[in-house]
């Protein structure tokens, strides 16, 4: 059950795609989870331009890499978000932002997600990872009081906007892997269940398991794997370090990443509080065979150290299950057979 170990390029989009591929290849990664920003991948172009697709694949091949998934987290965020504001202006290209009118932004983002599915198929990737955005994340504090009708409308809005997108995914035999994450329609255990119900079991919809978003919420990431095993189609290897000292607020206190007053921080894989060995044993138990994608995010460690170190860490834990039960040698039949072979 050898699973490819890939590097997510989202945090490397300030570098040319060719340079990131060279680094990852030299470090020994099996492939890349290619982000649809920077110069790494233009999904609209990849959906129609054979030469462009061939160029991306040639860069991967020169560096001994493959592509198993691509990411369009940034555009996916805009599909359902309300409000659409300066935060989105900062992460969206002009082609999606346009004049900034919110519904126009959502519609253009949705069209790019459809092309992202087509681009993935043309690259030979079976998964697109990403976000969905949410019209109701702003109500997470539940004050002023929020009616159940308003929450229900948010899930209906998600299903209405994403079903046509997912239908295109199905047409090209690619699946979308939502990463449960604060500010998404699914951000914890129960909202994930509600999201799966809202989308009605759409065959193109799955989950990208990233334990870093669960640890600081005190959600058991290993139990999440077990309970949602039928929906886990991609894995992010990213860590979180908690600092619960009686002063640091769990919500973040509007403090910048790596500020020591924060209650938690994303941190390079293996340096935080994710129970990685238990997680990998559970991945074996649920027969997960997809990519293990290292997502480097650490405000206190240089990525040129963090990425190769994370690769070695993940490789050390990505052991396979035994081919036979450890107590198989105890059986009388096995002992009898072994004795006769010695004779």
Buried (B, 14 or more C-beta within 10 A) or exposed (E): EEBBBBBBBBBBBEBBBBEBBBBBBEBEBBBBBBBBBBEBBBBBBBBEBEEBBEEBBEBBEEBBBBBBBBBBBBBBBBBBBBEBEEEBEEBBBEEBBEEEEBEBBBBBBBBBBBBBBBBBBBBEBBBBBBBBBBBBBEBBEEEEEBEEEEBEEBBEBBBEBBBEBBEBBBEBEBBBBBBBBBBBBBBBBEBBEBBBEBBEEBEBBBBBBBBBBBBBBEBBBBEBBEBBBEBBBBBBBBBBBBEEEEEBEEEBEEBEEEEEEBBBBBBBBBBBBBBBEBBBBBBBEEEBEBBBBBBBBBEEBEBEEBBBBBBEBBBEBBEEEEEEEEEEEEEEEEEEEEEEEEE
